[in-house]
Amino acid sequence: MKKRTVAMAMALSLLVSLQWNLWSVPSLWAQAEPFYKGKTIRIVVGSTPGGFYDRWARLLARYMGKYIPGNPEIIVQNMPGASSLVATNYVYNVTKGDGLTVAMPLNSIYTDQLVGRKEVQFDLRKFHWIGSPAVESVIFYMRADAPYKSIADIIKAKEPPKCGSTGTASSDYIMSKMLEEALGAKFNTVLGYPGGSEIDVAVEKGEVICRAHSMSAHFGREPFDTWHKKNFDRHIVQSSRKRDPRALDAPTIYELFDEYKTPANSRRVAQVMVAAGEFGRPMLAAPGTPPERVKILREAYLKVLKDAEVLAEAKKGRMDVEVTSGDELQALAKEVIEQPPEVIERVKKLLGN
C-alpha cells in the first residue's frame, strides 16, 4: 500500500511538473501558430498602377495568400519614382527584414547598381529573390507617321528621334543606349515620366514618338490593341534571340549585330544591358528575412503560378507565364552584377550619365 501511494505521488508530481514546464515555455505553443496568421504582406511596386508590373502584383496578391501557412492578407502599394529606384531603396533600407514586405522593381534595376549611381542604396545580391512569373523580351516601337522606318533610318538621321523614359534603369533608356553602343544609332531620350502608361499617352500626343518596353505589355493591353488596328505604331527592333510571332516585322538585336558586324566586345556589353528580360517581373524580400520565411514565400510563389484560376486570369489578361524560381534569380543577379572590370567600365560609359 505504501509503495502504491509513493508511486501515485510521483506520477502526480511529474504531471504537475510537465504542465508547469509547458505553460512556462511560450515558444512551444507559438510554434503551433503560423507566423503569417493574422498578418498582412505588402507588395511594393516600383511603377504606377495599370502597367504589367502592377497587374502581376495584384493578381499574385489575390491568390498567393492561400498557399502561405496562416493565409495572410496581401496588399499592393505603388511607389513609382526613378525607374523603381525609390521603391527598391525603401524596401532595402526602411522596411524590416521580416517577410512582410516584398518589392517588385523594374527588371532592369540592376543597371543602376552596375554603374554605381550614387542614388543606389542597395545591393541586389543581398535581397532574397522570390520568383518571377515570366521572361520578358523588349520591343522598341515608333509612331508609324515618324520619318524613321528602321534602325538604318535612325542611324542615318541628322536629328535623333525623341523617346520617352521613366529613368536610367528603364527599358527605354537601356535599349536606346544599347543600340547606340552596338549599332551607332542616336536617340534623344526624355527622362522623368512616372510610368509606362504616361509615356504611351505622351506618344499619342506627339510629345515623344518612341518607346521600348516588354513584349507582353505591348501585345497585352490598351492602347496597343487599338494602335495595332489603326496602324498607329511601327515595330523597329526586339531584344529576343528569335522573332516573336507577334512581331515578325521587327528584327532581333542579334540579327542586327550580324548585319552591322558588331564587334564581340560590344556584343557582350549589349547582352549585359538587355539581361533584364531574364529577370522578368521579379519579386524580392528584404535582406535579413529569416530563411524559413524566404522558403515559405518561394514555395508559395511557385504554387500560385500553377493555380488553375491564376493561369486562367493570366491567359484572359494576355499575361505570358514562364516562371523563374527565386534560386535561379539569385544566381542570375550575382552573375550579371559581377562582370569583368572592362565590361563594367563600358556599361558605365553608356549608362552613367
KOLDREN-491693 format. One record per residue (C-alpha): residue number from 0; residue in three letters; x, y, z. Coordinates in steps of 0.05 Angstrom, whole numbers. Example, Ala and Ser with C-alpha at 12.3 -4.5 7.8 and 13.67 -1.06 7.14 Angstrom:
% KOLDREN-491693
+------+------+--------+--------+--------+
| resi | resn |      X |      Y |      Z |
+------+------+--------+--------+--------+
|    0 |  Ala |    246 |    -90 |    156 |
|    1 |  Ser |    273 |    -21 |    143 |
+------+------+--------+--------+--------+
This chain:
% KOLDREN-491693
+------+------+--------+--------+--------+
| resi | resn |      X |      Y |      Z |
+------+------+--------+--------+--------+
|    0 |  Met |      0 |      0 |      0 |
|    1 |  Lys |     56 |     47 |     18 |
|    2 |  Lys |     91 |     33 |    -48 |
|    3 |  Arg |     27 |     48 |    -87 |
|    4 |  Thr |     19 |    114 |    -51 |
|    5 |  Val |     90 |    134 |    -66 |
|    6 |  Ala |     82 |    116 |   -139 |
|    7 |  Met |     18 |    156 |   -145 |
|    8 |  Ala |     51 |    216 |   -112 |
|    9 |  Met |    110 |    213 |   -160 |
|   10 |  Ala |     63 |    208 |   -220 |
|   11 |  Leu |     23 |    267 |   -196 |
|   12 |  Ser |     86 |    307 |   -185 |
|   13 |  Leu |    111 |    290 |   -255 |
|   14 |  Leu |     45 |    311 |   -286 |
|   15 |  Val |     45 |    378 |   -249 |
|   16 |  Ser |    117 |    389 |   -268 |
|   17 |  Leu |    103 |    374 |   -342 |
|   18 |  Gln |     43 |    421 |   -342 |
|   19 |  Trp |     83 |    476 |   -310 |
|   20 |  Asn |    140 |    469 |   -360 |
|   21 |  Leu |     93 |    472 |   -419 |
|   22 |  Trp |     60 |    535 |   -394 |
|   23 |  Ser |    126 |    566 |   -375 |
|   24 |  Val |    156 |    558 |   -446 |
|   25 |  Pro |    111 |    600 |   -491 |
|   26 |  Ser |    154 |    584 |   -552 |
|   27 |  Leu |    128 |    512 |   -551 |
|   28 |  Trp |     58 |    539 |   -562 |
|   29 |  Ala |     80 |    593 |   -611 |
|   30 |  Gln |    109 |    540 |   -657 |
|   31 |  Ala |     39 |    514 |   -670 |
|   32 |  Glu |     16 |    583 |   -693 |
|   33 |  Pro |     39 |    600 |   -764 |
|   34 |  Phe |     78 |    665 |   -767 |
|   35 |  Tyr |     35 |    694 |   -822 |
|   36 |  Lys |    -32 |    681 |   -788 |
|   37 |  Gly |    -69 |    747 |   -778 |
|   38 |  Lys |    -14 |    787 |   -813 |
|   39 |  Thr |    -11 |    827 |   -878 |
|   40 |  Ile |     41 |    822 |   -932 |
|   41 |  Arg |     54 |    885 |   -973 |
|   42 |  Ile |     79 |    883 |  -1045 |
|   43 |  Val |    114 |    949 |  -1061 |
|   44 |  Val |    111 |    960 |  -1137 |
|   45 |  Gly |    161 |   1008 |  -1166 |
|   46 |  Ser |    115 |   1035 |  -1220 |
|   47 |  Thr |     47 |   1067 |  -1229 |
|   48 |  Pro |    -20 |   1030 |  -1229 |
|   49 |  Gly |    -44 |    999 |  -1294 |
|   50 |  Gly |     21 |    972 |  -1322 |
|   51 |  Phe |     41 |    899 |  -1324 |
|   52 |  Tyr |     83 |    901 |  -1260 |
|   53 |  Asp |     22 |    928 |  -1224 |
|   54 |  Arg |    -24 |    877 |  -1257 |
|   55 |  Trp |     20 |    819 |  -1238 |
|   56 |  Ala |     27 |    844 |  -1166 |
|   57 |  Arg |    -49 |    849 |  -1159 |
|   58 |  Leu |    -60 |    780 |  -1189 |
|   59 |  Leu |     -9 |    749 |  -1142 |
|   60 |  Ala |    -38 |    787 |  -1083 |
|   61 |  Arg |   -107 |    757 |  -1095 |
|   62 |  Tyr |    -84 |    685 |  -1094 |
|   63 |  Met |    -15 |    676 |  -1062 |
|   64 |  Gly |    -40 |    681 |   -991 |
|   65 |  Lys |    -76 |    615 |   -994 |
|   66 |  Tyr |    -10 |    579 |  -1006 |
|   67 |  Ile |     23 |    611 |   -945 |
|   68 |  Pro |     12 |    578 |   -877 |
|   69 |  Gly |    -34 |    624 |   -838 |
|   70 |  Asn |    -66 |    652 |   -901 |
|   71 |  Pro |    -44 |    725 |   -893 |
|   72 |  Glu |    -77 |    783 |   -929 |
|   73 |  Ile |    -35 |    811 |   -985 |
|   74 |  Ile |    -40 |    884 |  -1008 |
|   75 |  Val |     -6 |    924 |  -1063 |
|   76 |  Gln |     27 |    992 |  -1054 |
|   77 |  Asn |     51 |   1031 |  -1115 |
|   78 |  Met |    115 |   1071 |  -1103 |
|   79 |  Pro |    138 |   1098 |  -1170 |
|   80 |  Gly |    199 |   1141 |  -1179 |
|   81 |  Ala |    266 |   1140 |  -1216 |
|   82 |  Ser |    251 |   1074 |  -1252 |
|   83 |  Ser |    234 |   1039 |  -1186 |
|   84 |  Leu |    297 |   1063 |  -1151 |
|   85 |  Val |    254 |   1095 |  -1097 |
|   86 |  Ala |    216 |   1031 |  -1082 |
|   87 |  Thr |    279 |    988 |  -1082 |
|   88 |  Asn |    316 |   1035 |  -1035 |
|   89 |  Tyr |    255 |   1036 |   -990 |
|   90 |  Val |    247 |    961 |   -983 |
|   91 |  Tyr |    322 |    951 |   -974 |
|   92 |  Asn |    333 |   1005 |   -921 |
|   93 |  Val |    267 |   1023 |   -887 |
|   94 |  Thr |    226 |    960 |   -880 |
|   95 |  Lys |    242 |    905 |   -831 |
|   96 |  Gly |    270 |    840 |   -858 |
|   97 |  Asp |    211 |    802 |   -830 |
|   98 |  Gly |    180 |    774 |   -893 |
|   99 |  Leu |    120 |    821 |   -890 |
|  100 |  Thr |    144 |    870 |   -945 |
|  101 |  Val |    168 |    850 |  -1014 |
|  102 |  Ala |    188 |    892 |  -1074 |
|  103 |  Met |    171 |    887 |  -1148 |
|  104 |  Pro |    221 |    935 |  -1181 |
|  105 |  Leu |    234 |    942 |  -1255 |
|  106 |  Asn |    274 |    883 |  -1281 |
|  107 |  Ser |    329 |    930 |  -1305 |
|  108 |  Ile |    342 |    959 |  -1236 |
|  109 |  Tyr |    408 |    922 |  -1235 |
|  110 |  Thr |    438 |    971 |  -1284 |
|  111 |  Asp |    436 |   1028 |  -1234 |
|  112 |  Gln |    477 |    986 |  -1186 |
|  113 |  Leu |    523 |    962 |  -1240 |
|  114 |  Val |    544 |   1032 |  -1260 |
|  115 |  Gly |    549 |   1055 |  -1187 |
|  116 |  Arg |    497 |   1111 |  -1185 |
|  117 |  Lys |    501 |   1150 |  -1120 |
|  118 |  Glu |    426 |   1144 |  -1110 |
|  119 |  Val |    431 |   1068 |  -1104 |
|  120 |  Gln |    427 |   1049 |  -1030 |
|  121 |  Phe |    421 |    974 |  -1040 |
|  122 |  Asp |    457 |    912 |  -1063 |
|  123 |  Leu |    412 |    867 |  -1105 |
|  124 |  Arg |    455 |    806 |  -1087 |
|  125 |  Lys |    434 |    814 |  -1014 |
|  126 |  Phe |    359 |    814 |  -1029 |
|  127 |  His |    323 |    747 |  -1024 |
|  128 |  Trp |    295 |    735 |  -1094 |
|  129 |  Ile |    227 |    702 |  -1091 |
|  130 |  Gly |    210 |    689 |  -1164 |
|  131 |  Ser |    186 |    718 |  -1230 |
|  132 |  Pro |    123 |    699 |  -1269 |
|  133 |  Ala |    151 |    709 |  -1338 |
|  134 |  Val |    213 |    720 |  -1381 |
|  135 |  Glu |    206 |    787 |  -1416 |
|  136 |  Ser |    236 |    807 |  -1482 |
|  137 |  Val |    234 |    881 |  -1502 |
|  138 |  Ile |    205 |    913 |  -1564 |
|  139 |  Phe |    222 |    983 |  -1589 |
|  140 |  Tyr |    164 |   1018 |  -1623 |
|  141 |  Met |    156 |   1083 |  -1661 |
|  142 |  Arg |     97 |   1123 |  -1685 |
|  143 |  Ala |     81 |   1100 |  -1756 |
|  144 |  Asp |     78 |   1171 |  -1781 |
|  145 |  Ala |    150 |   1185 |  -1758 |
|  146 |  Pro |    203 |   1191 |  -1812 |
|  147 |  Tyr |    243 |   1132 |  -1784 |
|  148 |  Lys |    223 |   1066 |  -1816 |
|  149 |  Ser |    280 |   1024 |  -1790 |
|  150 |  Ile |    345 |   1024 |  -1750 |
|  151 |  Ala |    381 |   1044 |  -1814 |
|  152 |  Asp |    339 |   1108 |  -1817 |
|  153 |  Ile |    356 |   1124 |  -1745 |
|  154 |  Ile |    430 |   1112 |  -1756 |
|  155 |  Lys |    430 |   1159 |  -1817 |
|  156 |  Ala |    384 |   1212 |  -1787 |
|  157 |  Lys |    411 |   1283 |  -1776 |
|  158 |  Glu |    362 |   1292 |  -1718 |
|  159 |  Pro |    353 |   1233 |  -1670 |
|  160 |  Pro |    283 |   1210 |  -1651 |
|  161 |  Lys |    254 |   1235 |  -1585 |
|  162 |  Cys |    236 |   1176 |  -1540 |
|  163 |  Gly |    202 |   1175 |  -1471 |
|  164 |  Ser |    231 |   1141 |  -1409 |
|  165 |  Thr |    217 |   1136 |  -1334 |
|  166 |  Gly |    291 |   1137 |  -1316 |
|  167 |  Thr |    360 |   1108 |  -1326 |
|  168 |  Ala |    340 |   1037 |  -1306 |
|  169 |  Ser |    281 |   1034 |  -1354 |
|  170 |  Ser |    277 |    990 |  -1415 |
|  171 |  Asp |    270 |   1053 |  -1458 |
|  172 |  Tyr |    335 |   1084 |  -1435 |
|  173 |  Ile |    375 |   1019 |  -1435 |
|  174 |  Met |    351 |    997 |  -1504 |
|  175 |  Ser |    370 |   1064 |  -1534 |
|  176 |  Lys |    439 |   1063 |  -1503 |
|  177 |  Met |    449 |    991 |  -1524 |
|  178 |  Leu |    431 |   1008 |  -1596 |
|  179 |  Glu |    479 |   1067 |  -1593 |
|  180 |  Glu |    536 |   1022 |  -1568 |
|  181 |  Ala |    524 |    964 |  -1615 |
|  182 |  Leu |    500 |    999 |  -1679 |
|  183 |  Gly |    515 |   1073 |  -1674 |
|  184 |  Ala |    443 |   1095 |  -1671 |
|  185 |  Lys |    428 |   1160 |  -1634 |
|  186 |  Phe |    367 |   1178 |  -1592 |
|  187 |  Asn |    341 |   1238 |  -1554 |
|  188 |  Thr |    314 |   1207 |  -1491 |
|  189 |  Val |    266 |   1247 |  -1447 |
|  190 |  Leu |    271 |   1223 |  -1375 |
|  191 |  Gly |    224 |   1230 |  -1316 |
|  192 |  Tyr |    157 |   1201 |  -1336 |
|  193 |  Pro |    123 |   1169 |  -1275 |
|  194 |  Gly |    106 |   1104 |  -1312 |
|  195 |  Gly |     98 |   1070 |  -1378 |
|  196 |  Ser |     25 |   1088 |  -1385 |
|  197 |  Glu |     43 |   1161 |  -1382 |
|  198 |  Ile |     94 |   1152 |  -1437 |
|  199 |  Asp |     42 |   1119 |  -1481 |
|  200 |  Val |     -3 |   1180 |  -1472 |
|  201 |  Ala |     56 |   1225 |  -1490 |
|  202 |  Val |     67 |   1185 |  -1554 |
|  203 |  Glu |     -7 |   1194 |  -1572 |
|  204 |  Lys |      0 |   1269 |  -1560 |
|  205 |  Gly |     64 |   1273 |  -1601 |
|  206 |  Glu |    108 |   1296 |  -1542 |
|  207 |  Val |    153 |   1237 |  -1558 |
|  208 |  Ile |    149 |   1188 |  -1616 |
|  209 |  Cys |    181 |   1124 |  -1589 |
|  210 |  Arg |    189 |   1078 |  -1530 |
|  211 |  Ala |    216 |   1009 |  -1512 |
|  212 |  His |    180 |    962 |  -1463 |
|  213 |  Ser |    161 |    889 |  -1452 |
|  214 |  Met |    133 |    848 |  -1508 |
|  215 |  Ser |     77 |    821 |  -1464 |
|  216 |  Ala |     53 |    891 |  -1445 |
|  217 |  His |     56 |    914 |  -1518 |
|  218 |  Phe |     11 |    857 |  -1540 |
|  219 |  Gly |    -30 |    851 |  -1477 |
|  220 |  Arg |    -67 |    915 |  -1464 |
|  221 |  Glu |    -92 |    982 |  -1488 |
|  222 |  Pro |    -75 |   1029 |  -1520 |
|  223 |  Phe |    -35 |    979 |  -1563 |
|  224 |  Asp |    -95 |    937 |  -1585 |
|  225 |  Thr |   -126 |   1000 |  -1615 |
|  226 |  Trp |    -60 |   1024 |  -1642 |
|  227 |  His |    -48 |    960 |  -1680 |
|  228 |  Lys |   -118 |    962 |  -1710 |
|  229 |  Lys |   -105 |   1033 |  -1734 |
|  230 |  Asn |    -32 |   1020 |  -1754 |
|  231 |  Phe |    -12 |   1076 |  -1707 |
|  232 |  Asp |     56 |   1046 |  -1688 |
|  233 |  Arg |    114 |   1012 |  -1722 |
|  234 |  His |    159 |    958 |  -1691 |
|  235 |  Ile |    233 |    974 |  -1700 |
|  236 |  Val |    272 |    921 |  -1661 |
|  237 |  Gln |    263 |    867 |  -1608 |
|  238 |  Ser |    313 |    842 |  -1556 |
|  239 |  Ser |    297 |    767 |  -1561 |
|  240 |  Arg |    342 |    716 |  -1595 |
|  241 |  Lys |    288 |    698 |  -1645 |
|  242 |  Arg |    230 |    738 |  -1672 |
|  243 |  Asp |    167 |    736 |  -1630 |
|  244 |  Pro |    108 |    710 |  -1672 |
|  245 |  Arg |     70 |    774 |  -1653 |
|  246 |  Ala |    125 |    819 |  -1681 |
|  247 |  Leu |    153 |    784 |  -1742 |
|  248 |  Asp |    162 |    851 |  -1775 |
|  249 |  Ala |    216 |    872 |  -1725 |
|  250 |  Pro |    288 |    844 |  -1729 |
|  251 |  Thr |    322 |    819 |  -1666 |
|  252 |  Ile |    383 |    854 |  -1639 |
|  253 |  Tyr |    423 |    792 |  -1655 |
|  254 |  Glu |    403 |    797 |  -1729 |
|  255 |  Leu |    425 |    870 |  -1727 |
|  256 |  Phe |    491 |    851 |  -1694 |
|  257 |  Asp |    505 |    805 |  -1753 |
|  258 |  Glu |    481 |    855 |  -1805 |
|  259 |  Tyr |    524 |    912 |  -1777 |
|  260 |  Lys |    582 |    867 |  -1758 |
|  261 |  Thr |    581 |    888 |  -1685 |
|  262 |  Pro |    649 |    872 |  -1651 |
|  263 |  Ala |    649 |    816 |  -1599 |
|  264 |  Asn |    665 |    863 |  -1541 |
|  265 |  Ser |    607 |    909 |  -1559 |
|  266 |  Arg |    561 |    849 |  -1564 |
|  267 |  Arg |    579 |    827 |  -1493 |
|  268 |  Val |    565 |    896 |  -1466 |
|  269 |  Ala |    499 |    898 |  -1503 |
|  270 |  Gln |    479 |    830 |  -1476 |
|  271 |  Val |    492 |    852 |  -1404 |
|  272 |  Met |    448 |    913 |  -1417 |
|  273 |  Val |    390 |    872 |  -1443 |
|  274 |  Ala |    394 |    818 |  -1389 |
|  275 |  Ala |    334 |    850 |  -1356 |
|  276 |  Gly |    288 |    805 |  -1397 |
|  277 |  Glu |    315 |    744 |  -1360 |
|  278 |  Phe |    294 |    775 |  -1293 |
|  279 |  Gly |    223 |    782 |  -1319 |
|  280 |  Arg |    179 |    816 |  -1267 |
|  281 |  Pro |    215 |    796 |  -1203 |
|  282 |  Met |    193 |    796 |  -1130 |
|  283 |  Leu |    246 |    807 |  -1076 |
|  284 |  Ala |    246 |    804 |  -1000 |
|  285 |  Ala |    290 |    849 |   -958 |
|  286 |  Pro |    357 |    827 |   -931 |
|  287 |  Gly |    352 |    795 |   -862 |
|  288 |  Thr |    287 |    758 |   -877 |
|  289 |  Pro |    292 |    692 |   -838 |
|  290 |  Pro |    309 |    633 |   -883 |
|  291 |  Glu |    246 |    595 |   -863 |
|  292 |  Arg |    202 |    654 |   -886 |
|  293 |  Val |    241 |    661 |   -951 |
|  294 |  Lys |    228 |    587 |   -963 |
|  295 |  Ile |    154 |    596 |   -948 |
|  296 |  Leu |    148 |    654 |   -997 |
|  297 |  Arg |    187 |    619 |  -1052 |
|  298 |  Glu |    146 |    556 |  -1046 |
|  299 |  Ala |     80 |    595 |  -1046 |
|  300 |  Tyr |    103 |    634 |  -1107 |
|  301 |  Leu |    116 |    571 |  -1147 |
|  302 |  Lys |     50 |    541 |  -1125 |
|  303 |  Val |      7 |    601 |  -1141 |
|  304 |  Leu |     34 |    603 |  -1212 |
|  305 |  Lys |      8 |    532 |  -1221 |
|  306 |  Asp |    -61 |    551 |  -1195 |
|  307 |  Ala |   -114 |    539 |  -1249 |
|  308 |  Glu |   -151 |    603 |  -1231 |
|  309 |  Val |    -88 |    645 |  -1234 |
|  310 |  Leu |    -68 |    615 |  -1301 |
|  311 |  Ala |   -138 |    627 |  -1328 |
|  312 |  Glu |   -136 |    700 |  -1306 |
|  313 |  Ala |    -66 |    709 |  -1335 |
|  314 |  Lys |    -89 |    679 |  -1401 |
|  315 |  Lys |   -150 |    724 |  -1403 |
|  316 |  Gly |   -106 |    784 |  -1389 |
|  317 |  Arg |    -56 |    761 |  -1442 |
|  318 |  Met |     -2 |    758 |  -1389 |
|  319 |  Asp |     52 |    709 |  -1411 |
|  320 |  Val |     73 |    657 |  -1359 |
|  321 |  Glu |    143 |    628 |  -1358 |
|  322 |  Val |    163 |    620 |  -1285 |
|  323 |  Thr |    233 |    631 |  -1258 |
|  324 |  Ser |    248 |    607 |  -1187 |
|  325 |  Gly |    279 |    650 |  -1132 |
|  326 |  Asp |    342 |    608 |  -1132 |
|  327 |  Glu |    352 |    619 |  -1206 |
|  328 |  Leu |    342 |    694 |  -1200 |
|  329 |  Gln |    390 |    697 |  -1141 |
|  330 |  Ala |    444 |    665 |  -1183 |
|  331 |  Leu |    428 |    710 |  -1243 |
|  332 |  Ala |    434 |    773 |  -1201 |
|  333 |  Lys |    503 |    752 |  -1179 |
|  334 |  Glu |    525 |    733 |  -1249 |
|  335 |  Val |    500 |    798 |  -1281 |
|  336 |  Ile |    528 |    845 |  -1229 |
|  337 |  Glu |    596 |    812 |  -1221 |
|  338 |  Gln |    623 |    830 |  -1290 |
|  339 |  Pro |    696 |    838 |  -1311 |
|  340 |  Pro |    721 |    910 |  -1299 |
|  341 |  Glu |    727 |    926 |  -1373 |
|  342 |  Val |    653 |    908 |  -1384 |
|  343 |  Ile |    631 |    949 |  -1325 |
|  344 |  Glu |    671 |   1008 |  -1349 |
|  345 |  Arg |    639 |   1007 |  -1417 |
|  346 |  Val |    569 |    999 |  -1387 |
|  347 |  Lys |    585 |   1058 |  -1341 |
|  348 |  Lys |    606 |   1100 |  -1401 |
|  349 |  Leu |    539 |   1086 |  -1435 |
|  350 |  Leu |    491 |   1089 |  -1376 |
|  351 |  Gly |    529 |   1131 |  -1325 |
|  352 |  Asn |    503 |   1199 |  -1347 |
+------+------+--------+--------+--------+
